[in-house]
Amino acid sequence: YNRIIAIEYDRKVRELANDLLGLIVAKAKTALGTYVTRIVPFWYLAINDPSQEVANLARANYDICFPKDKQLKVFGMCYEPFLNLAHEYMKTPKESFLEDLGTLPDTEKEDIYERVIGSVLRAISQLFEQTSGDEELKGKYVAGVIRILHLEETESPLAKLLSGKFKSGIRSAALELIVSLLGNVKETVIKNHEAKLSEFVLYSIGENNIRIQNVLWSQALVKFAKSCQSCWMHINVRRAFLNKLYQCLRKAAFGASPALYQNFVVFLSLFPFIK
């Protein structure tokens, strides 16, 4: 199961792997007991698969295997193995990752890399919700996330994933992670990376990509402008940002018009140059 979730290109095969896991859960749930800390970290990735069919199957099986009142306990057992797995993926150079995929076509290798790294980033974001109701566990998870992302240092692997070298699946997941960090990590930690984050988040407004625009307008722009009010100091507002904003509005957020319409007025209220 872990290997399929990690490196399988074919969506149907990943669906079948989750179907099989569902059968095991239904018929012999207790048999998973000794493998929980090995399987669950990859299960978290499957729950955040970009394929909605795979993600829904993984989520349904997880909820059957671990009822809501048990999930906090399971998370307490598995968050460290998950963070170690996430760290391994994030510190592995892209070239090494692709090389390990052997003789697959280059396009398939690129798609697998985008899926896996995007799933890692979304899983890190989504798992903040698992700590609800347990402040001690939340503190441990937050500390672990800070550690693997090197957020208390001047350079973070997150900054590399924000660059234009990466596909939209990774960059939109990085935006989701930034939103989660703003809501869960101390402001002083975010300050270390405010300049790079400001450029990435605010300049993304010109990206001709519906995935990025949906995350940007539904979550990231408003949250970032509220949390980092000095973000405008790190970009060229008049020569770069306003031009990108104009293109975005002219193209109705490049297909993400519902998210734009719902949040544009709120965003304008946070834009200091029109007051």
Summary of the structure (lengths in Angstrom):
residues: 275
radius of gyration: 19.5
end to end distance: 54.9
largest distance: 62.6
contacts: 828
relative contact order: 0.08
helix: 82%
strand: 0%
